[in-house]
Amino acid sequence: MNADADGQGGTVLPAQSREGSPVACDFVPSVLGTREHWDAVYERELRTFQEYGDTGEIWFGEESMNRLIRWMQKHKIPLDASVLDIGTGNGVFLVELVKHGFSNVTGIDYSPSAIKLSASILEKEGLSNINLKDLSFLKSCQHPSSALEVDLETL
C-alpha cells in the first residue's frame, strides 16, 4: 500500500474533537421528528382553539405563506389547480389559499390531532370545500399503491 501525503497509507481516521475524542458521525434524533411530539402539540393547540379561538402558529411564518401565494399568483397558477399542503398542521395555509381564490386544495398531516385542529378551524371559517387527510406523506411514497396516490388521482 502506498503512503499518502500524511503518511497514513490511505487510512481514514475518525474526526477528532479539540479534546482528542472521536466526534460522533450521527445526528442525535430530534423530538421534532416524532409523531408523538406533533400529536401533543396539536392536541394542546386544539384545546386552545376550542377555549379561546386561537388558531395557533404559522410554523413557517406569515411572510413565507404570503410570499408563496404571491409566487403562485405571479406564475399564474390556475385557481382550480390541485394544491397539496404536506404537513398542513393547523390548516391556516389552506384557509389563505381559498381566500385567494384557490378551489382545489388538500391538506395532509401524519398527526391525527393536526387534522382535527384543521377541521375545526375550517368549520369555524365556513369552509367545507377543503380536503383533509390523516396521512404520512413519506410512508405513502414508499408504497406506489398508497392511499395518497389513490386520493390524488381522484382530485
VENJOSUL-V639665 format. One record per residue. RES is the residue in one small letter. PSI is psi in whole degrees, -180 to 180 (NA if undefined). D_FIRST is the distance of its C-alpha to the first C-alpha in Angstrom with 1 decimal. Layout:
BEGIN
RES|PSI|D_FIRST / RES|PSI|D_FIRST
END
This chain:
BEGIN
m|137|0.0 / n|141|3.8 / a|140|6.5 / d|-171|9.4 / a|-31|13.0 / d|4|13.7 / g|13|11.0 / q|-1|10.0 / g|30|6.3 / g|3|8.0 / t|134|10.1 / v|122|13.6 / l|147|16.3 / p|149|19.9 / a|147|22.4 / q|143|24.6 / s|176|28.3 / r|-31|30.1 / e|-6|30.8 / g|-2|27.1 / s|151|27.5 / p|144|25.4 / v|134|27.2 / a|134|28.4 / c|-21|26.9 / d|148|29.9 / f|147|33.4 / v|129|36.3 / p|143|38.7 / s|143|41.8 / v|-24|45.3 / l|-16|46.1 / g|9|44.1 / t|142|46.3 / r|-36|49.4 / e|-42|51.1 / h|-50|50.9 / w|-34|52.4 / d|-46|55.1 / a|-43|56.2 / v|-49|56.2 / y|-26|58.3 / e|-42|60.6 / r|-43|61.4 / e|-34|61.8 / l|-44|64.1 / r|-43|66.3 / t|-42|66.5 / f|-44|67.4 / q|-36|70.1 / e|-39|71.5 / y|-9|71.3 / g|10|70.5 / d|122|67.2 / t|-11|64.7 / g|-168|61.7 / e|152|58.9 / i|101|57.5 / w|-34|53.9 / f|7|52.6 / g|145|55.6 / e|-38|58.8 / e|-41|57.7 / s|-42|54.6 / m|-47|56.9 / n|-37|59.4 / r|-40|56.8 / l|-42|55.6 / i|-42|59.2 / r|-40|59.8 / w|-44|56.8 / m|-41|58.1 / q|-44|61.5 / k|-39|60.2 / h|12|58.2 / k|45|61.3 / i|125|59.9 / p|142|62.8 / l|-19|64.7 / d|10|64.6 / a|146|60.8 / s|125|59.0 / v|126|57.3 / l|120|55.0 / d|103|54.5 / i|125|51.4 / g|50|51.7 / t|-22|55.4 / g|-120|56.0 / n|-3|59.7 / g|8|60.3 / v|-35|61.5 / f|-38|59.5 / l|-44|61.3 / v|-46|64.6 / e|-39|63.9 / l|-46|62.8 / v|-40|66.1 / k|-27|68.1 / h|9|66.5 / g|-6|67.7 / f|135|64.7 / s|-6|66.1 / n|69|63.3 / v|144|61.1 / t|138|59.2 / g|133|57.5 / i|150|55.0 / d|146|53.5 / y|-3|51.9 / s|113|54.2 / p|-32|57.6 / s|-36|59.0 / a|-42|58.0 / i|-39|59.8 / k|-43|62.9 / l|-48|62.9 / s|-47|62.5 / a|-39|65.3 / s|-42|67.6 / i|-43|67.0 / l|-39|67.5 / e|-45|70.7 / k|-37|72.0 / e|-8|71.3 / g|27|73.2 / l|109|70.3 / s|-2|70.2 / n|18|68.4 / i|132|64.9 / n|136|62.6 / l|143|60.7 / k|128|58.2 / d|101|56.5 / l|137|53.1 / s|113|49.4 / f|-45|48.0 / l|-42|44.4 / k|-38|45.4 / s|-29|47.7 / c|-20|45.1 / q|-14|42.9 / h|104|45.8 / p|-29|47.2 / s|41|50.6 / s|165|50.9 / a|-36|54.1 / l|-47|53.0 / e|-44|52.6 / v|-45|56.0 / d|-43|57.6 / l|-32|56.3 / e|-25|57.6 / t|-9|61.0 / l|NA|61.1
END
